[in-house]
Amino acid sequence: MLLFDSGVGGLTVLDEVRKLLPDAPIIYASDNAGLPYGSKTEAQVAARVSGLLGRMTERYHPRLVCIACNTASTIALGMVREVLEVPIVGTVPAIKPAAAMTKTGVIGLLGTEATIRQAYVDRLEHEFAADKLLLRYGAPSLVEAAEAKLRGEPFDCAAITEAAEALRAMPGGDRIDTVVLACTHFPLLHEELSRAFGPEVTFVHGAQGIARQIARLTAGQEWSRQVLDRALFTGRGNVLEAYRAMLARYGLLGVERF
């Protein structure tokens, strides 16, 4: 199967998929040349994602594609499903489980700037959290913090504190007890986010649900790993070496440019 993200955030999804489907061969595709998606227009994201996935499915013939990126999914999922003839699993903010979990009725949502403004998120809020207060905050700097953390480089924790304080400062924000991590990068910062928000806040994201959906769609299929699981990067420079050791920890032993 092919897992696609703008960067390495989708590794949080890969981690959960491996728990359910340890024998499934995986290609992890990072469009790091297009990172960050959150600051791009909807038209730019839709064109880039559909174009790349079209070329990747033509070359690698995956039996399933997972768009392990909230921004790409909320913008381009419908378009991609129209043009590709393979099952597509998307990633959307985990508002439904958050609404079931909250005790105070106030939910924070951290995502990219592009994700939090999408009508898709409005629909999820209307359907599952109409009787709750959903407070949204765009935190694009957390994407780079997560990327740097996985590379083993220093990163700015001030951005994480700023995101927590911004949500808390909104009307009703002092009652937040559940925070939706609406970017697959953000669970990589769980420890830092926990410190910033405090022990009374629970975090929820969609990785486990995505893995269960992939397992359902491929139930009964046999898997056979003929080659090493590998990662693809669209960017240039020394990115391959920067990520190689970290990718090996996720079982991605081959690293290539696409």
Salt bridges, closest charged atoms under 4 A:
ASP5 OD2 - HIS185 ND1 3.99
GLU16 OE2 - LYS19 NZ 3.20
ASP31 OD2 - ARG48 NE 2.51
GLU42 OE2 - ARG117 NE 2.83
ASP122 OD1 - ARG136 NH2 2.67
GLU125 OE1 - ARG136 NH2 2.78
ASP131 OD2 - LYS132 NZ 3.90
GLU144 OE2 - ARG151 NH2 2.85
GLU147 OE2 - HIS185 NE2 2.63
GLU153 OE1 - ARG151 NH2 3.15
GLU191 OE2 - ARG195 NH1 3.15
GLU192 OE1 - LYS149 NZ 3.09
GLU200 OE2 - ARG168 NH2 2.92
ASP229 OD2 - ARG18 NH1 2.97
ASP229 OD1 - ARG225 NE 2.94
GLU241 OE2 - ARG244 NH2 2.96
GLU256 OE2 - ARG230 NE 3.22
